[in-house]
Amino acid sequence: MELTIPIEDPSRRGALYGTGDRNLRLIRAAFDVRISARENVVHIGGADEAVRKASCVIEDIQRFLRDHEDVSDEWVQDSIDQAGMDGKAGSGAPIDVFLSATTITPKGEGQRQYVEAILKHDLTFCLGPAGTGKTFLAVAVSITLLKQHKIKRIVLARPAVEAGEKLGYLPGDLQAKVNPYLRPLFDAMHDMMPFDQIRRFLQNDVIEVIPLAFMRGRTLNHSAIILDEAQNSTVSQMLMFLTRLGHHSRMVVTGDDSQSDLPNSESSGLIDAVRRLETVEGVATVRLTKGDIVRHPLVQDVVERYSRVDRNVRE
């Protein structure tokens, strides 16, 4: 199959091709196609399915460059991975965040369903292994809702499993002790808004990042409320958290039910809540798999090998 794709904006050819035609070389290697650029067109040749997937990536890059000056290698690789999974790059609508140079798009059908579930339901549970974007997408959607004035604040919570005698040995005041547990939530926010804006929102309580225990006794209206690492919450803690949901609010609970740091005698509040609430109207449960992992490609192999060991132990 041979396909010719016209270049929308010839002045952006350099950005489309990448430095030293790097983007074209990445596409060629990924799909084993012949690809060349002459004047204002890109020629692709090879097996039908491979050409179709390669053309999806070229079109995806062109769409991205309509609103951005350049495209990173990481973004191109994400587009290639997405096209390789289902042949249709950029399957989810972009999520609007505060950094104009950043475009966040669900990668794959699982992530697309997850984002849709958050937007359509008051309470969403998301379970899956590390690297599937559970927390990152929840924060991104919450920031979009804040930017669109659909909510007034974002509350991000995490269990501090080591709270007690072990936490007490850490230096500093209480905030300094719990900051290591909350660091992943700050990391996600830094990819979506400028540092000064994060600091301003934190000072004005527009964004609040707190240990789960600090949620007790509150009712949160007009808020996006996220509980991260929920597999490390107890049943009573989960009940306490879920009953914080107020009017005009959205709640997202994320976790990996295959990994828990709770003592063996404690039941996971996440697993218990999903079981109890699976048939309740207004509650969505999304399960992501290792196929949704968007971190370094090795993470997918690590998850697969460890789950294989776990299966052998059970058998």
N, C-alpha and C positions, 0 to 999 in steps of 0.2 A: 504494500500500500504506500502511496506517495501523497503527501499533503503539503499545501503551501498556505502559510498563515501571514496575512499582511500585518505590518507593524503600524499600530495606531498613531504613534507620534514619533516620526523619524529622529527628532532631536533627542529622544530618550533611548536610542539604541544602545548606547554604552551601558546604561543602567540595566536594560533588559538582558543584554548578553553577559554582563558581569566583567570584572577586571580580567583581561586575558581570556575572554569568552568562558569564564569559569562556570557561569550558570548553565550555559549550553553543554559544557563538558559533564557537569553533574547529571543533567537530564539524559545525555547520551549513555553514560555509564549505568544509570539506574534502570533504563528500559531497553538497553541494547538496540538503539536505533541509530540511523544515519541522520545527522542534523547539521545543517549549514545555513549561513546567513549571507544573503546577497542583496545589496541595495536596501530596499524597504520591505523585504519579505524573509521569512524563515522557512526553510524546506526541511521536512521530516520524512524519512523513509524507513520501512521495516515491516514487521508483522502487524496486522491490523490492530490488535488490542494494544500493543506497545505504542504504536503511533497515536492512537486515540488518547492514551494516558499522557504521553509526552506533550501532546497539543493542549491538554487540560492544564498542564503546569505553565506552559507559555502564556495561555490566556489568563491564568490566575495571576501571573507576574504583571502582565499588562494592566489588569484591573487594579492591582495594588499600586502601581506607579502612577495612576491617575491622581492619587491624593498624597503620594509620598515621593521624596527626592531620590531615595535609593532603597534597595532591598538587600537584606543581610543573607549570608550563606545559610544561617540557621532557618530563616523564613523559607528560603527556597527548598531546603531539605524537608521541612515540615510539609510543604506543598507536594513534594515528590512522594513522601510517605503516604499522604492522604490519597493522592491519585493512585498509588499502588494498592491501597486497601479497597477502594470502591470505584476507581476510575473517574471520580468526580471531585476535583480539587475544590477546597473552600465550600464544603457541603453545608456549613452553618453560617448564619448571618453574623457579621462582625459585631463585637461587643464594644460599645462606646465608652471609653475611659477618659481620664483627664489629660493624659499625655497624647498629644495629637500625632506624634511620630510612631505611636504604638498601636498596632492592630491586633486584637485578640479574637481569634475565630475558633469555634469548636472543631476539634480534629476527630473526624470519624462519627459514626452514627450514635455510638454510646454517649459521647460528650454532647452531641446535638440534642439528644433526648433529655439529658440531664439539665441543660440550660432551659429547654422548654418547660420541664417540670417545675423548675424554680419560678419561672414567670407565671405559670398557670395555677400553682398550688400554694396554700398558706404554709404548709409544712412539707418539706422534702427530705427524705433520707437518701444518702448516697454512700454505697459501700463499694470498696475496690482496693486493689493493691497500691503500693507506693508508686507515685509517678503518673497516675492517671488523671491528674488535674482536679481532684475533688475539691480541695480547698481553694486553689487558684481560681477556678471558674466561679465558685460561690462568691468569692471576694469581688471578682470582676463584675458579675451581675449586680451585686449590691452597690458597687460604685456607680454603675450605670443608672440604677434606680435613684440614687442620691443626686446624680448630675441632672436627671430629668425631673427632680423635685417630687418624685412619687413617694419618697420616704424622707424623714428628717434627720435620721442618724443611723449609724452602723455599729453594732455591738458584736465583737468577736471574742469568743470564750474558748478556753482549753482546760482540760483537767490537769492539775499539777499532781501527778500520781505520787511523787516522792514527798508530798506535803507531810509534815510531821517531823520525826527526829532527824531524818536524813537532810531534808531541806534546811533545817535549822543550823546545820554546820556550814552552810554557804555564807560567804561574807556579805555585808551590806544590810540595808533595811529590807522590808518585805517586798517592795517593788523590785529591788535589785535581785532578790532571791527568785522571784517568779519570772523575770524577764527571759531567762533561757528557754522556758517552756513556751513563751509567746513569740519567740523570734521568727518562726516560720510564717506567722500571720503578718508581721511587719515586712518580711521579705516579699511576700505577695503584693502588698500595697505599694512597695517601692517600684515595682514594675508598671504601675498604673497611674501614678501621680507624682508630681515633683515633691522633693523632700520638704521644702518650706510649706507646701500645702498640707502635707501629712501632719507636720508639727502644729500648724494652725488649727486643723480639725481636731487634733488630740487635745490641744489646750482649751478649745471651746466645747469639748464633749460631743462634737459631731461624730467623731469616731472614738470608740472606747474599746480597748483591748485588755481583757481581764481574766484572771483565773476563774474557773467554773464556780468555785465556792462563793465568789463575790456576787453571784446572781441572786442569791436567796432574798426573798421578801420584795422583789421588784416586779412591776408590770410595765412592759415596754410597748408603747403605742407608736405608730408611724415609724417603725424601725425595721431594718434588716438584721436578723439575729443569727449568727453562725456559731455552731459548736463543732470545733475541730478535734480530731483524735478521740471521737466519742466512744470508741471501744474501751477506753480507759476510764469511763464513768461507771459508777455503780447504778443499780436499779433505782435507788432512792434519789441519787443525784440527777438521773435522767428525768424522773418525774418532776423534780424541782425545776429543772431547766425548761421542760416542755410547758409547764404551767406559767411561765413568764410571758407567753405570747399574748400581746395586746391587740387592740383594734388597728386595722389598716397596716398590719405588719406581716413580714415574711420570715420564716424560720427555716434554716438549712442545717442538717445534722450530718456530718461526714465522719467516716472512719473505715478502718480495715479490720473486718471481723476475724481475719486469720492471725492478727497480731494483737495481743493484749498484755499490758504490763501489770494488770491487777493480780493480787494474790490468788492462788488456785481456788481458794474457798469462796471468792467473790464472783458473782455472775455479772457479765457485761451488760450495762444498761442499754447499749446500742442494739445488741442481739435481741434482748427482751422487748424493747420498744417496737422494733420492726415486726416482731411476731404478734404483739398485742394490737398494733394499729394498722396492719396490712389491709384490712377491709373497711377502714374508716374513710368516709367521703371527705375530700379535701386534703388527703395525705397521699403523697407519691413516694415510691421507693424505686431507686435506680441503682442497678448493679453494674459497675464498670469492670472490665476484665484486663488481663495483661495485654490484649490487643489495643487497648486505649492508652497505654503508657506513652508519654511524650517526653520523657527525660532521655538521657544518653541511651543509645541502643543496647548497651550492656545491661541496663536495668531490667529490660524485658527478659534477657537470658537468666539473670540472677533470680528473678521471681519464679520463672519456670523451673529452674533447678531446685530451688528450695521447696516449691510446692510438690515437686516430684518426690523429694525425700520424705515430706510429710505424708504423702499418699502411701509410700512404701512402709512407713512406720505403722500407719493405721491398718494396713493390710496384713 
